[in-house]
């Protein structure tokens, strides 16, 4: 479902699971630039997609504010919005599932599926993400952290 068709008031939280109209929440993001491609981050993989659509940025901020209401009250919420540099360039951080030595995401262009190893660096993409649940974590110094797991399921190269 496209992000602009989602009514945040219809998002349900059952335990730590996030549902939309009683179904798993899949969101089709607007076209975004992927400058650095898929990057390794603490033994996991992610993409940073440049947010240049003010309506999408507002949607994400509202979505995250809604999520915070369902996290532990003393937890620090780790946003999926990453702000970089002096100019404050904004990115959406999306996890890339990786198991058994391969990415678990489909990559396509013009309806043709490409090898999973296809480089998406410096490309404009539309990404479909799965938002499954909220997470909670206690750090070594006993700080409570919370966030939302946002995983890429399909990357469409434009």
Residue, then its C-alpha position, 0 to 999 in steps of 0.5 A: x500500500x502506498x504510504x499516502x493511503x495509510x491512515x495512521x489511526x488505523x494502525x493497531x499494536x498487538x503486543x509488539x506487532x504492528x498491523x494495519x486493518x488487521x493485516x501485516x503492514x507493507x508500505x510502498x515508499x515514494x521514489x528515493x535516491x539510494x546514494x550508497x547502496x546496501x551497506x554493512x552496519x554492525x554485522x547487518x545490512x541496510x540502505x539509506x534512502x534520501x528523503x526529499x518528499x516533505x509529505x513523506x517526511x511528515x508521514x514518517x514523523x507522525x508514524x514514529x510519534x504514534x509508535x512511541x505511544x506503544x513503547x516502554x515509557x522510559x525508553x529512548x526511541x531510535x528513529x528510522x530517520x537519519x539526519x546527516x551533515x551540517x545541511x541536515x540531509x535526511x535519510x530513511x534507514x531500511x534494513x536489508x534481510x540477510x540469511x544464509x549468505x544472501x540478501x532476502x529481497x527481490x530487486x527488479x527493473x522494468x518487470x525484470x528480476x535482477x540478481x540479488x547482488x545487483x548494485x543499487x548505489x547511486x540509483x533512484x528506487x522505489x522500495x516496498x518495506x515490511x514493518x513488522x514490530x516494535x523492538x525493545x532493548x536494554x543497553x549494557x549501561x541499562x538504558x532502555x531503547x525502542x524502535x520499529x523494524x522496517x525491512x525491505x522486501x522489494x527494490x524497484x530500480x527506476 
